[in-house]
Amino acid sequence: MSRRHLTKNPSPLLHRHLHLHLLLQPRRLCSSATAGELASESASVGREVHRVDDDLAEESRSRLVRDTCRLLELRESWSPKLEAQLRHLLRVLSPPQVRAVLRAQARGDVRRAFEFFRWADRQWRYRHAPEVFDEMLSLLSNTRLHDPARRVVRLMIRRGVRRGTEQFAQLMLSYSRAGKLRSAMRVLHLMQKDGCAPDISICNMAVNVLVVAGRVDKALEFAERIRRVGVEPDVYTYNCLIKGLCGARRVVDALEMIGVMLQNGCPPDKISYYTVMSFLCKEKRVEEVRGLLQRMRNDAGLFPDQVTYNVLIHGLAKHGHADEALEFLRESEGKRFRVDEVGYSAIVHSFCLNGRMAEAKEIVGEMISKGCQPDVVTYSAVVDGFCRIGELDQARKMMKHMYKNDCKPNTVTHTALLNGLCKVGKTSEAWELLNKSEEEWWTPSDITYSVVMHGFRREGKLKESCDVVVQMLQKGFFPTTVEINLLIHALCKDGKPAEAKDFMEQCQSKGCTINVVNFTTVIHGFSRQGDLESALSLMDDMYLSNRHPDVVTYTVVVDALGKKGRLKEATGLVEKMLNRGLLPTPVTYRTVIHRYCEKGNLEDLLNLLEKMLARQEMKSAYNQVVEKLCAFGKLNEAYSLLYKILRTASVRDAQTCHILMESFLNRGLGLQAYNVACRMFRRNLIPDVKLCQKVDNQLASEKNKPVPGKLMVKFAERGLLKQIRKTSNCDG
């Protein structure tokens, strides 16, 4: 990034938030401070932080804190007596103890901590200490609760509590987590009004907020503006900008930014280079990575170490570039850097994902020969790799090899083997191995059970799949609503909605989360079987379970009622759906139109459509009605609705009219088709030329009036003769 990129004119928004007094003197490090003094100061700060944390941990174990938290747990059944006890405890709590209470409450929900904070602040003869305000802000900054954080800061300002850039930075962070970018940047304006001079920490927070929001150009403008007011960007500022540029795939600008750092007297650190290297590794631009390594050495005096090579190896392996990662591993070993099992595992895993098991086994053998014993993660990757390509015998041999090398397969290893068995249609064998897990001293996870359950489902063995879920529930694992729905759908598709209902109720009784989609799937299964009474009964059960039907549920039942000809009940159900505030979808419109047109109940359909359209507009609703009536041969009813079609005179209206004309022509009713074309002309809709020629030809053969060829005259009157000749030439 060239220097000129940092000198663009900032946006008015940033200018307004960053219009700081040029006379402010920014904080700078004393140039005479030695490295030893800085290190000593850093160590003392670290000791102080640890001491404060230890004090808070000690206070959290005090009896006063425990009693206060116990009273707060009874907040739902508070009485004046309990509140009086809590008020008495509050007045004897020290500030560290109040902070400990806030932390304890925040473990469950930060809102509870804020409620206690507000309640305590309203009590007589009590005022929060400054460190309590800091604690509350710190807890809120880790959430999206920006409104409570803003209220805490404003309370600090109103009470005159000491505050600095750190408190405003925490408010900014809370806004950022909630996605409120504009509000986050306004915190700078609030800080300026409060008379708090900006420093590099708050500026870095603002840069980070802009980068996380994807506003890299704004972050660059901000960095240039803080330089103008005397706050020099530090290495953290530039590293944030480099990260944002790489995230925007502007790697050339990121490399230029490193040059800007050197020009501005802020030497880049290894993180500056690692950020760009990670992006280059992702793109498999190995030669540029090597050039950057050389540049890091020459320009910044930073020599590649073990961490550097680990970054490269993991970055390349993570994105599937195993050969290039192995190349850097060899280079690392050539420089006498020790590569641990984590680096080897990354390469092995990359080879396995690409199905190159021979290379993966070779790396594992090399690890053992060099005294770097593979761990269970490495072996599990190899087992999974063999299972992916269907070589289950090799996977089993690798698991035996694990035992020989005193490496016990874990749950991930066994799950990989079971998944491989299920993929090749050997789910029954996988089920047997799963049942022997206790004998082989390994514990299945919820993923293990899900693998076997889906294996049986894919093989059509639905009873066995349900048995897996039952055992899964007995072991204390809960399938997800998606997994339950897949199995319910399979049972319904197999014509067993009653079994699907029993299975769903069994899952619900065991504590599984059952949602509206699960109920709707079973209702649809009953509807497909024609068992409407069971479907309606289950729909009533949804209300008893506090799960209200959604628009999809209503649409399914309305379709089933319409299919049986029970249109009165279907109408009542649609009206009930509308009264509940549910908006009809395009599928709902198509379902209602199809069933009512099929039964020829046009009057009730039009009344129902008026109510539906009042809630949710559907421009093509009447077009669908006319087209569906044509499909069912009810042409007179379709023609009677032509005035509703020609209201808008759109392209879709013309298509619908053409369908109606075609239907009339197929019935030999040329005069009616002629009338449709005339009405189109009156609405400035140009009908299809070929279709109009067919109408004229049919009228000529029937010797009817109006005189044949009159439609062609209408084309000529509108200057469309070229279109007619072109059509005639194409026909010729």
Residue pairs with C-beta under 8 A, 6 or more apart in sequence:
1 220
1 241
1 245
1 253
1 254
1 256
1 257
1 259
1 260
2 256
2 260
3 260
3 263
5 220
5 253
5 256
6 220
6 221
6 223
6 224
6 227
6 260
7 224
8 217
8 220
8 221
8 224
9 221
10 18
10 221
10 222
10 224
10 225
11 218
11 221
13 182
13 185
14 185
14 218
14 221
14 222
14 225
15 225
16 189
17 185
17 186
17 188
17 189
18 188
18 222
18 225
18 226
18 229
19 192
20 192
20 198
20 229
21 229
22 228
22 229
22 230
24 197
24 198
24 229
24 230
25 197
25 230
26 197
26 198
26 199
26 200
26 229
26 230
26 231
26 232
27 199
27 200
28 232
29 38
55 96
56 96
56 99
56 100
56 103
59 65
59 94
59 96
59 97
59 99
59 100
60 100
60 103
60 104
62 97
62 100
64 89
64 92
64 93
64 97
65 93
65 97
65 100
65 101
65 104
67 89
68 86
68 89
68 90
68 93
68 97
68 101
69 101
69 104
69 105
71 82
71 85
71 86
71 89
72 86
72 101
72 105
72 112
72 116
74 82
75 115
87 123
90 98
90 120
90 123
90 126
91 123
91 125
91 126
93 101
95 129
95 131
95 132
96 131
98 120
98 128
98 129
98 132
98 135
99 131
99 132
99 135
101 116
102 113
102 116
102 117
102 132
102 135
102 136
102 139
103 113
103 135
103 139
105 112
105 113
105 116
106 112
106 113
106 139
110 139
110 140
110 142
110 143
110 145
111 145
111 148
113 136
113 139
114 136
114 140
114 145
114 148
117 128
117 132
117 136
117 152
120 126
120 128
121 127
121 128
121 155
127 159
128 161
130 161
130 162
133 152
133 155
133 156
133 161
133 163
133 167
134 166
134 167
136 152
137 149
137 152
137 153
137 167
137 170
137 171
138 170
140 146
140 148
140 149
140 152
140 170
140 174
141 149
141 170
141 171
141 173
141 174
141 177
142 177
143 174
143 177
144 174
144 177
144 178
144 179
145 174
145 178
146 171
146 174
146 175
146 177
146 178
146 180
146 183
149 170
149 171
149 174
149 175
150 171
152 171
153 163
153 167
153 168
153 171
153 190
155 161
156 163
156 167
157 163
157 194
163 194
163 196
164 196
165 191
165 196
165 198
165 199
165 201
165 202
166 201
168 187
168 188
168 190
168 191
168 196
168 202
169 201
169 202
169 205
171 187
172 184
172 185
172 187
172 188
172 202
172 205
172 206
172 209
173 184
173 205
173 209
175 181
175 183
175 184
175 187
175 209
176 184
176 208
176 209
176 212
176 213
179 213
181 209
181 210
181 213
181 215
184 206
184 209
185 206
185 209
185 210
188 198
188 202
188 206
191 198
191 202
192 198
198 226
198 229
198 231
199 231
200 231
200 232
200 233
200 234
200 237
203 222
203 226
203 231
203 233
203 237
204 234
204 236
204 237
204 240
206 222
207 219
207 222
207 223
207 233
207 237
207 240
207 241
208 240
210 216
210 218
210 219
210 222
210 244
211 219
211 240
211 241
211 243
211 244
211 247
214 244
214 247
214 248
216 241
216 244
216 245
216 247
216 248
216 250
219 240
219 241
219 244
220 241
223 233
223 237
223 238
223 241
226 233
227 233
232 264
232 266
233 264
233 266
234 266
235 261
235 266
235 267
235 268
235 269
235 271
235 272
238 257
238 258
238 260
238 261
238 266
238 268
238 272
239 269
239 271
239 272
239 275
241 257
242 254
242 257
242 258
242 272
242 275
242 276
243 275
245 251
245 253
245 254
245 257
246 254
246 275
246 276
246 278
246 279
249 279
251 276
251 279
251 280
251 283
254 275
254 276
254 279
255 276
255 292
258 268
258 272
258 273
258 276
258 295
258 299
261 267
261 268
261 272
262 268
262 299
262 300
267 300
268 300
268 302
269 300
269 302
270 296
270 302
270 307
270 308
273 292
273 295
273 296
273 300
273 302
274 308
274 311
276 292
277 289
277 292
277 293
277 311
277 312
277 315
278 311
278 315
280 286
280 288
280 289
280 292
281 289
281 312
281 315
281 316
281 318
281 319
281 321
281 324
282 315
282 319
284 316
284 319
284 321
284 324
286 316
286 324
286 327
289 312
293 304
293 308
296 302
296 304
297 303
297 304
304 335
305 337
306 332
306 337
306 338
309 328
309 329
309 331
309 332
309 337
309 339
309 343
310 342
310 343
312 325
312 328
313 325
313 328
313 329
313 332
313 339
313 343
313 346
313 347
314 325
314 343
314 346
316 322
316 324
316 325
316 328
316 350
317 325
317 346
317 347
317 349
317 350
318 346
318 350
320 350
320 353
320 354
321 350
322 347
322 350
322 351
322 354
322 356
322 359
325 346
325 347
325 350
326 347
326 363
329 339
329 343
329 344
329 347
332 339
332 343
333 339
339 372
340 372
341 367
341 372
341 373
341 374
341 375
341 378
344 363
344 364
344 366
344 367
344 372
344 374
344 378
345 374
345 375
345 377
345 378
345 381
347 363
348 360
348 363
348 364
348 374
348 378
348 381
348 382
349 378
349 381
351 357
351 359
351 360
351 363
351 385
352 360
352 381
352 382
352 384
352 385
352 388
353 385
353 388
355 385
355 388
355 389
357 382
357 385
357 386
357 389
357 391
357 394
360 381
360 382
360 385
361 382
364 374
364 378
364 379
364 382
367 373
367 374
367 378
368 374
368 405
373 405
373 407
374 405
374 407
375 407
376 402
376 407
376 408
376 409
376 410
376 412
376 413
377 412
379 398
379 399
379 401
379 402
379 407
379 409
379 413
380 409
380 410
380 412
380 413
380 416
382 398
383 395
383 398
383 399
383 409
383 413
383 416
383 417
384 416
384 419
384 420
386 392
386 394
386 395
386 398
386 420
387 395
387 416
387 417
387 419
387 420
387 421
387 423
388 420
390 420
390 423
390 424
392 417
392 420
392 421
392 424
395 416
395 417
395 420
396 417
399 409
399 413
399 417
402 408
402 409
402 413
403 409
408 441
408 442
409 442
410 442
411 442
411 443
411 444
411 445
411 448
414 433
414 437
414 442
414 444
414 448
415 444
415 445
415 447
415 448
415 451
417 430
417 433
418 430
418 433
418 434
418 448
418 451
418 452
418 455
419 451
421 427
421 429
421 430
421 433
421 455
422 430
422 451
422 452
422 454
422 455
422 458
423 455
425 459
427 452
427 455
427 456
427 458
427 459
427 461
427 464
428 464
430 451
430 452
430 455
431 452
431 456
431 464
431 468
434 444
434 448
434 449
434 452
437 443
437 444
444 475
445 477
446 472
446 477
446 478
446 479
449 468
449 469
449 471
449 472
449 475
449 477
449 479
450 472
450 479
450 483
452 468
453 465
453 468
453 469
453 472
453 479
453 483
453 487
454 465
454 483
454 486
456 462
456 464
456 465
456 468
457 465
457 486
457 487
457 490
460 490
460 494
462 487
462 490
462 491
462 494
462 496
462 499
465 487
465 490
466 487
466 499
466 503
469 479
469 484
469 487
469 503
469 507
470 506
472 478
472 479
473 507
473 510
473 511
473 512
478 510
478 511
478 512
478 513
479 507
479 512
480 513
481 512
481 513
481 514
481 515
481 517
481 518
484 504
484 507
484 512
484 514
484 518
485 517
485 518
485 521
487 500
487 503
488 500
488 503
488 504
488 518
488 521
488 522
488 525
489 521
491 497
491 499
491 500
491 503
491 525
492 500
492 521
492 522
492 524
492 525
492 528
493 525
495 529
496 525
497 522
497 525
497 526
497 528
497 529
497 531
497 534
498 534
500 521
500 522
500 525
501 522
501 526
501 534
501 538
504 514
504 518
504 519
504 522
507 514
508 514
508 545
514 545
514 547
515 547
516 542
516 547
516 548
516 549
516 550
516 552
516 553
517 552
519 538
519 539
519 541
519 542
519 545
519 547
519 549
519 553
520 549
520 550
520 552
520 553
520 556
522 538
523 535
523 538
523 539
523 553
523 556
523 557
524 556
526 532
526 534
526 535
526 538
527 535
527 556
527 557
527 559
527 560
530 560
530 564
532 560
532 561
532 564
532 566
535 556
535 557
535 560
536 557
539 549
539 553
539 557
542 548
542 549
542 553
548 580
550 582
551 577
551 582
551 583
551 584
551 585
551 588
552 585
552 587
554 573
554 574
554 576
554 577
554 582
554 588
555 584
555 585
555 587
555 588
555 591
557 573
558 570
558 573
558 574
558 588
558 591
558 592
558 595
559 591
559 595
561 567
561 569
561 570
561 573
561 595
562 570
562 591
562 592
562 594
562 595
562 596
562 598
562 599
563 595
565 599
567 595
567 596
567 599
567 601
567 604
570 592
570 595
571 604
571 608
574 584
574 588
574 592
574 608
574 611
574 612
575 608
575 611
577 584
578 584
578 611
578 612
578 615
583 615
583 616
584 592
584 612
584 615
584 616
584 618
585 616
586 618
588 612
589 612
589 618
589 621
589 624
590 624
592 605
592 608
592 609
592 612
593 605
593 609
593 621
593 624
593 625
593 628
594 628
596 602
596 604
596 605
596 608
597 605
597 625
597 628
597 629
597 631
597 632
597 634
598 628
598 632
600 632
600 634
600 637
602 629
602 634
602 637
605 625
609 621
609 622
609 625
612 618
612 621
613 621
619 648
619 650
619 652
620 652
622 641
622 644
622 645
623 645
623 652
623 653
623 655
623 656
625 638
625 641
626 638
626 641
626 642
626 645
626 656
626 659
626 660
627 656
627 659
629 635
629 637
629 638
629 641
630 638
630 659
630 660
630 662
630 663
633 663
635 660
635 663
635 664
635 667
635 669
635 672
638 660
638 663
639 660
639 672
639 675
639 676
642 657
642 660
642 676
642 679
645 653
645 656
645 657
646 653
646 657
646 679
646 680
646 683
646 685
649 683
649 684
649 685
653 685
654 680
654 685
654 686
654 687
657 676
657 677
657 679
657 680
657 685
657 687
658 687
658 688
658 691
660 673
660 676
661 673
661 676
661 677
661 687
661 691
661 695
662 691
664 670
664 672
664 673
664 676
665 673
665 691
665 694
665 695
665 698
668 698
668 702
670 695
670 698
670 699
670 702
670 704
671 699
671 704
673 691
673 695
673 698
674 695
674 699
674 706
674 710
674 711
676 687
677 687
677 691
677 692
677 695
677 711
678 711
678 714
680 686
680 687
681 687
681 714
686 715
686 718
686 720
687 711
689 715
689 720
689 723
689 724
689 727
690 727
690 731
692 711
692 712
692 715
693 711
693 712
693 727
695 711
696 708
696 709
696 710
696 711
696 712
697 708
699 706
699 708
700 708
700 709
712 724
715 721
715 723
715 724
716 724
